[in-house]
């Protein structure tokens, strides 16, 4: 192999390794690796929900078991991207921010149902409707806030 080609390959490998090390060292979220990078439009999709969806109420709002069921669903379907504490992770933003917490249950249900394809948020329309409402109930609950708070305490 020619010396110039070997030098180019070595230089490229060193650059890749140094960028990988820099990325893993900065902007991490616990041990989950790279944290989701927020943009100005991260939560803009919430404002796109149609009025009919925004005004929907959660039929499980007063179901005491809905929060616990939603917590399990979150762990199975959402934590991989949004973090176990819902404060954001490698692939998804925090769900503890005021944009999400102030959104109506109907708005969150609409977003879960439709996803945000260009941001790689899957549509969960195949998840049965009661389970989507359980997820919404969990996200709007004190349990979700407590989980987020306990994750930040030593």
C-alpha positions in Angstrom: 0.0 0.0 0.0 1.3 3.5 -0.8 2.5 5.5 2.2 0.1 8.4 1.3 -2.9 6.1 1.4 -1.8 4.6 4.7 -1.4 8.0 6.2 -4.8 9.1 4.9 -6.5 6.0 6.4 -4.7 6.4 9.8 -5.7 10.1 9.8 -9.3 9.3 9.1 -9.4 6.6 11.8 -7.9 9.0 14.4 -10.4 11.7 13.4 -13.3 9.3 13.8 -12.0 8.1 17.2 -11.4 11.6 18.5 -14.9 12.7 17.4 -16.5 9.7 19.0 -14.6 10.3 22.3 -15.5 14.0 22.3 -19.2 13.2 21.7 -19.2 10.5 24.4 -17.6 12.8 26.8 -19.8 15.8 26.3 -23.6 16.1 26.3 -24.1 12.8 28.0 -27.2 11.8 29.9 -26.1 9.5 32.7 -24.7 6.4 31.2 -27.0 6.4 28.2 -24.6 8.0 25.8 -25.4 11.0 23.7 -28.3 13.1 24.8 -31.0 14.3 22.4 -30.1 17.7 21.1 -33.0 20.2 21.5 -33.9 22.5 18.6 -36.1 25.5 18.6 -38.9 23.4 17.1 -38.5 20.3 19.4 -42.0 20.7 20.9 -43.6 22.5 17.9 -45.5 19.4 16.9 -47.7 19.8 20.1 -49.0 23.0 18.6 -50.1 21.3 15.4 -52.8 19.2 17.0 -56.2 19.9 15.6 -58.7 21.6 17.9 -60.9 18.5 18.0 -57.9 16.5 19.3 -56.8 19.2 21.8 -60.3 19.3 23.4 -60.5 15.5 23.9 -60.5 14.4 27.6 -58.9 11.4 28.9 -61.6 8.8 29.6 -59.2 7.2 32.2 -58.6 10.4 34.1 -60.1 9.1 37.3 -59.0 5.5 36.9 -56.6 4.8 39.8 -54.9 1.9 37.9 -54.2 3.9 34.7 -51.1 5.6 36.1 -49.5 2.3 37.1 -50.4 0.7 33.8 -49.1 3.8 31.9 -45.8 3.6 33.9 -45.3 0.0 32.7 -46.1 1.0 29.1 -43.7 3.9 29.3 -40.9 1.6 30.5 -41.6 -0.8 27.6 -42.2 1.6 24.8 -40.9 5.1 25.6 -38.0 4.9 28.1 -35.5 3.7 25.4 -35.7 7.1 23.7 -37.0 9.5 26.4 -35.1 8.0 29.4 -36.3 6.0 32.3 -37.0 9.2 34.1 -38.7 10.9 31.1 -36.1 13.6 31.2 -34.8 12.8 27.7 -32.2 10.4 26.3 -30.2 9.5 23.3 -33.1 9.7 20.8 -35.9 11.7 22.4 -36.4 14.9 24.3 -37.6 15.4 27.9 -41.2 14.9 28.6 -40.9 16.7 31.9 -40.8 20.2 30.3 -43.6 22.7 30.6 -44.5 22.3 26.9 -45.4 18.7 27.5 -46.8 19.1 31.0 -49.1 22.0 29.9 -50.3 20.2 26.8 -53.9 18.9 27.1 -54.4 15.1 27.4 -56.0 15.2 24.0 -52.9 16.8 22.5 -50.6 14.2 24.0 -52.9 11.4 22.8 -52.9 12.8 19.3 -49.1 13.0 19.3 -48.8 9.4 20.5 -51.2 8.3 17.9 -49.6 10.1 15.0 -46.0 10.3 16.0 -43.5 12.7 14.4 -42.0 10.7 11.6 -39.4 13.3 10.6 -38.1 13.3 14.2 -38.2 9.5 14.3 -41.0 9.5 16.9 -43.1 6.4 15.9 -46.8 6.5 15.6 -48.3 4.4 18.3 -51.7 4.0 16.6 -51.4 0.2 16.7 -51.2 0.4 20.5 -54.8 0.0 21.7 -56.5 3.3 22.5 -56.9 2.5 26.2 -53.1 1.9 26.5 -52.4 5.2 24.8 -54.7 7.0 27.3 -52.8 5.2 30.1 -49.5 6.5 28.8 -51.0 10.0 28.7 -52.3 9.6 32.3 -48.9 8.5 33.4 -47.1 11.4 31.7 -49.5 13.9 33.4 -49.3 12.2 36.8 -47.4 12.9 40.0 -45.8 9.5 39.6 -44.0 10.6 36.4 -42.8 13.8 38.1 -41.7 11.7 41.2 -39.8 9.3 38.9 -38.1 12.3 37.3 -37.3 13.8 40.7 -35.9 10.6 42.2 -33.6 10.1 39.1 -31.9 13.4 39.9 -31.3 12.7 43.6 -28.1 11.0 44.8 
